[in-house]
Amino acid sequence: MEFKDYYKILGVDEDASKSEIKSAYRKLARKYHPDVSKEKDAEDHFKDVGEAYEVLKDDEKRAEYDQLRKYGQGGDAGYEPPPGWESGASFSEGGFTGADSTDFSDFFESIFGAGARGGGFRQQRGQGFSMKGEDLHHQISLFLEEAYNGCEKSLRLQTPQPGPDGQVRREERTLKVKIPAGVRDGQHIRLRGQGGAGVGNGPAGDLYLDVRVAPHPHFRLDGGDLYVTVPITPWEAALGASIQVPTMGGKATLKVPEGSREGQKLRLRGKGMPGKKPGDQYVVLQVATPSKQTERSKELFRELSEEVPFNPREHLGV
């Protein structure tokens, strides 16, 4: 019995990551797909690729295979598993590869047993080979106003499409998408069926939009909450006041409590990003002094300093 080097079949290194293994499988599965490939022995290659992926994509089966690979590949005498070998790998229904569950190689069954039939390999006779299309990721940049209110965007995408010769080509297309109100920075929006085309009867992949919200000149976005710095006068801070503050939905009235301090945060509930659970808006107070004063205003400040003995640096010991 011939030893099958699954790493060589997929053209990956022994330490290849799961994403590298998946990428190699997709590329080769499209290349050798019997419905489109003109390669010699395409169907046999397609089954080998599917079998290799079935083993290497699964941590447990891959670990067992690596053990046997170190044990030896058999040389001219052919391959046989070690005496008393019994696989502990489990096989679950579902998944997708290109091999028929009745067409596992003798090598595969010598490792995992005939009970592995009917596991991850999926093809029903007479229905052709099927494979889901590639999932795509696309970064989309939004202004804060667009993220807050929702908007419609026109995207230009490079989508992989299998050609009649089995080779995958990138085709440009334009897609209009609706961005929901209240989308957050770093959020992923899934658009089903807008990814790469499937092979055979396989469904198309999905498109994932990775949202990035551009910085705003006044507001700062933190999750679903908004922060804005608002200047107030010394007398508003000392006496308290009702002031107008900006929000993404328009102006709002905020009550500044008596004795407010520089950097103090006041909350406006539900004035952050919209959603099932709306965020809040936090107003950060900034005490501003007048740039120009009259002689009378200076006199009043001098009287205030004598009337209210106050040392804001007392905690520093000065």
Secondary structure, DSSP 8 states (H G I E B T S, - for coil): -----HHHHHT--TT--HHHHHHHHHHHHHHT-TTT--STTHHHHHHHHHHHHHHHTSHHHHHHHHHHHHH---GGG-----TT--------S----SS-TT---HHHHHHH-GGGTTSS----TTS---B----EEEEEEE-HHHHHH-EEEEEEEEEEEE-TTS-EEEEEEEEEEEE-TT--TT-EEEETT-SS--BTT-----EEEEEEE---SSEEEETTEEEEEEEE-HHHHHH-EEEEEEETTEEEEEEE-TT--TT-EEEETT-SS-SSS---EEEEEEE---SS--HHHHHHHHHHHHHS---TTGGGT-
